[in-house]
Amino acid sequence: MTTAHLLSEAEISVVVIERLNQTGGLARSFFYDGFIFDVGPHRFHTDNPAVTTYVDRLLKDHSTLFPRCSEVFFHGDYYRWPLHPKQLVQLPPDIAIRSGLDLLANSLRSYEITSFENYVLRQYGPTLYTHFFKDYSQKFLGIHPADTHPDWAKAGINRAIIDDKMQMQNLTQLLISTFLQFNKADIDFIYPLGGMQSVWNRVQALIEARGGRVITGVEARLERKGDMISAVRAGDERFEPSLVIWTGPINAANRQLGLPEANLPHRALLLFNVMSKADVPRRYQWCYYGEQELVFNRISMPRFFSADTCPAGHTGLCVEVTCMEGDQRWNNAEHLTDWVVDDLIRVRMIPNRRAVQDVRLERIQDSYPIYHAHYPRDLERAQEALSSISNLHMAGRNGTFWYNNMDHCIEAAMATVRQLLQGAGQPGLTDEDLARGPDPQG
């Protein structure tokens, strides 16, 4: 959407084809009975000034600003995450002592970082690995950490659970990085009023205002002639593009173009959007639940992103359960609703079943790349096959098989547009130029 918007502002003819009935992909929203839910927690935060400029231009004054508040549920209690100094002594005594000993011993150990398991063992030691990271990662991805590539730490876990500034290879590093947080300012996040969907609705309107088209509810079908995509079909329409930017799953592109596919699976997501008539005891925006006995991996509460996402006196809880598309959970997800509600009571997020006004289920395809041990080899094979197509550019989480966020997508879109325009004889453009948009004076 960002790429199409920026190209349309450069007077390039664009057509966006979206298989769903609304734009936004994994950053879309759902609306029912006065509640707004996104596909899990979404918000804007970036250190890239060009991305900040672009987001500010889109949102104008239609946004909220709030400090991050995320938590982790661990051994029956809640802890703020990333870890704060006072919580070091709040861990169960046996785990705190053993974790401290692990960190002391880690300076004498050597781990070959060939798996996610070894990565966590090196950073945190066996105690925290066994009591939290092992179960969370296995529950989330569906494969054992020993069979998970260490890139999972870079792509997913570091952003989700491990603060990059909180690396803990030994006790000295832990103490330094933890106590530095006494004076650390909270990170501020930006969230659009009306839910994340409001951003993409605005982008769609801007694309269409400049003559571009956004076609929803149909899948793009690629046609190949030699080393080029000769046409793209959308329903009964046929387009002959100079360039195709593909953000669908990488294997889908290979399949449609008659190229070899690779072992690059995606984890699917079940969203149980719970509408509660009650207040909640926690005020986090999102929280991670690693225990295997709990059916869900994460809960986010849109109310603490923006108050307009639920009626007054109510709370929406977006409850995430990962699975594989087509497996038993995916096919019979409705049967998990009671389990979800019971576990919400168990973790003390709702008082009882009477507090639940309604639960809506959403099935989300192709949500998370699965970083199995040999994925780099398979990804290289798929990319090598696609590189033979001269007018194809792969983008987005699924097109690149990389667990990226919205700010990464916007940044990548700017780089793509800048390169395309420079190739078309418009040199000298910077990301800041694109972020600010065209000069209204021409």
Stockholm file with secondary structure:
# STOCKHOLM 1.0

chainA/1-442         MTTAHLLSEAEISVVVIERLNQTGGLARSFFYDGFIFDVGPHRFHTDNPAVTTYVDRLLKDHSTLFPRCSEVFFHGDYYRWPLHPKQLVQLPPDIAIRSGLDLLANSLRSYEITSFENYVLRQYGPTLYTHFFKDYSQKFLGIHPADTHPDWAKAGINRAIIDDKMQMQNLTQLLISTFLQFNKADIDFIYPLGGMQSVWNRVQALIEARGGRVITGVEARLERKGDMISAVRAGDERFEPSLVIWTGPINAANRQLGLPEANLPHRALLLFNVMSKADVPRRYQWCYYGEQELVFNRISMPRFFSADTCPAGHTGLCVEVTCMEGDQRWNNAEHLTDWVVDDLIRVRMIPNRRAVQDVRLERIQDSYPIYHAHYPRDLERAQEALSSISNLHMAGRNGTFWYNNMDHCIEAAMATVRQLLQGAGQPGLTDEDLARGPDPQG
#=GR chainA/1-442 SS CHHHHHHHHTTCCCEEEESSSSSCGGGCEEEETTEEEESSCCCBCCSCHHHHHHHHHHHTTCEEEEECCEEEEETTEEEEESCCGGGGGTSCHHHHHHHHHHHHHHTTCCCCCSSHHHHHHHHHCHHHIIIIIHHHHHHHHSSCGGGBCTHHIIIIIHHHTCCTTCCCSSHHHHHHHHHGGGGCCCCEEEEETTCTHHHHHHHHHHHHHTTCEEEESSCEEEEEETTEEEEEEETTEEECCSCEEECSCHHHHHHHTTCCCCSCCEEEEEEEEEEESSCCSCCCSEEEECCTTSSCSEEECGGGTCGGGSCTTCEEEEEEEEECTTSHHHHTGGGGHHHHHHHHHHTTSSSSGGGEEEEEEEEEEEEEECCBTTHHHHHHHHHHHHTTCTTEEECHHHHHTCCCCHHHHHHHHHHHHHHHHHHTTCTTCCHHHHHHCSCTTC
#=GC SS_cons         CHHHHHHHHTTCCCEEEESSSSSCGGGCEEEETTEEEESSCCCBCCSCHHHHHHHHHHHTTCEEEEECCEEEEETTEEEEESCCGGGGGTSCHHHHHHHHHHHHHHTTCCCCCSSHHHHHHHHHCHHHIIIIIHHHHHHHHSSCGGGBCTHHIIIIIHHHTCCTTCCCSSHHHHHHHHHGGGGCCCCEEEEETTCTHHHHHHHHHHHHHTTCEEEESSCEEEEEETTEEEEEEETTEEECCSCEEECSCHHHHHHHTTCCCCSCCEEEEEEEEEEESSCCSCCCSEEEECCTTSSCSEEECGGGTCGGGSCTTCEEEEEEEEECTTSHHHHTGGGGHHHHHHHHHHTTSSSSGGGEEEEEEEEEEEEEECCBTTHHHHHHHHHHHHTTCTTEEECHHHHHTCCCCHHHHHHHHHHHHHHHHHHTTCTTCCHHHHHHCSCTTC
//
